[in-house]
Amino acid sequence: MRVRFASPEIQADLRSRAVAFWAHVQQDPTPLPEAVSTRVRDLDPRVVVDTCTPGQVALCSKGDLGVTPLIDLLVATAPRQEFEIVAGRQRRPVDQALERVRVDVGLDLTRARARLGFSRGHLMEIVIYDRSTGAHDDPRALEAANYLCELLLSERTVDRWVSDVGVAPLAGGGPLRVVAGPASPSDEHFPIADLPDVFDRAVAALYEGLDEQPLIRADDDRKGWTLFELDPDPDADYEEQNDLAVTTTRCPELLKCFLEGSPFASARFSRNGETIAYVKIDDGDAGMQRRLVRRNEIERRLDDALVDAQLGSVIGTGMGLRYSYLDLVLPDVEAALPCVQRVLRAANVGTRSWLLFFDTALQDEWCPIWEDSPPPPGVEPR
C-alpha cells in the first residue's frame, strides 16, 4: 500500500481512515490491545500487534517492511490514551528483555553469549550462543534469539541493520569477522548483556568510516565509478531493476546490496539522513544507442538541476532490456520530487516513468513522473 508518497487525495483518505480506526478502537468495549489487534487487520493484515511491554502497544511489521509507512501513519494519528502506541518493539533493559524471553518462549538466556560482525552491504550478522541450544536450526532457540535481539536493540534497528540472527551451542565458533565486546574473554563471543553496547559501538565505528560530507557533495570524478555487467532473463516486464544489463555507480557496495535483494536501508550508507532512490524510465521501444544518448542527456540535466538546488545528485546510471535508470541520493525526497518531475517532463519521458526507492521499508512506495503515470510493475495500484 502506497502511503507516504501517495497522491494528496489518497493521503487525505488514508489519514481519515487512520483517525476513524482509532475512534472505533476507543469505542470498542474490549481491552485496547485486543481491539487494536482485531481492527487493524481491516487496514492491513501485515500489521502485527505486540503487547510485551506493560502500558505499551507496539505495531510491528514482523519482517514485512513494506507496511512501515502505514505503521508510522497509525502511530502519528494515535490519540493519547492509557497505552502508548509505538512503531515496533522498543529497546528494553537487559534484565527485562531476558525475563520477557523466558516467559514468552520458555528459554532462559541469562548465561547466553553473543557475537556480531559485518557482512556485505554494511549488514550485521548476530549469533547467540547458549548451552540449551542443540543445533543451528533449533526453532525455539531461533525464536528466542530473534525475540531477544528485537527487545535489546529495537525491532526497527534490527530491520535496518541485521541480516540474520543465528544460534549455536555455547562452544561454537565460525568464520564471521567479530566486533568484540568490552567484557569478552576471547575474540569469539561476549556476554549477552553487552550486546546493546557492542552493537552501538559497531554502528558508530561504521559511521566514522563513512564520509562526513553528504553523498551529494562527494567528488563526482567518473574515474572513481564502478561498472557492472549483468545477464538478465528476458521477460514481458520487470520489477525494480530486474532487467538491468549494464550499470555504473559511485557507490558499488550500496548498489550490490540492492541488486542482490538484501535488506536495504539508506541509513547504512549515509550518516546524513539521505535517501537512496532511482528514476525508472520505460523506453524499450527505442534502439539501444538512441536510449543511451537520451539517458545521458537526462542524467546531465537532472544532476545539474538537483545539485544547483542542493536537492540531491545522480550517483549511478543503468541500462536494462526495457528500462533506463538513474540512481539518486536525496536529502529530502518531498523537496526534490518536483525538481525530478520537472526535468523528466521537460525531457518528454513516457508516462511509464517513476521515482522509486532502494529502501526495503519503501518498497511499496512510488512517485509518478506524470499525473497519469500508471503504477510501476510489481506494485499495488493504490
Secondary structure by P-SEA (a helix, b strand, c coil): cccccccaaaaaaaaaaaaaaaaaaaaccccaaaaaaaaaccccccbbbbcccccbbbbcccccccaaaaaaaaaaaccccccccccccccccaaaaaaaaaaacccccccccbbbbbccccbbbbbbbbcccccccaaaaaaaaaaaaaaaccaaaaaccccccccccccccccccccccccccccccccccaaaaaaaaaaaaaaaacccccccccccccccbbbbbbbbcccccccccccccccccccaaaaaaaaaccccccccccccbbbbbbbbbccccccaaaaaaaaaaaaaaaaaaaaaacccccccccccccbbbbbbcccccccaaaaaaaaaaaacccccbbbbbcccccccbbbbcccccccccccccc
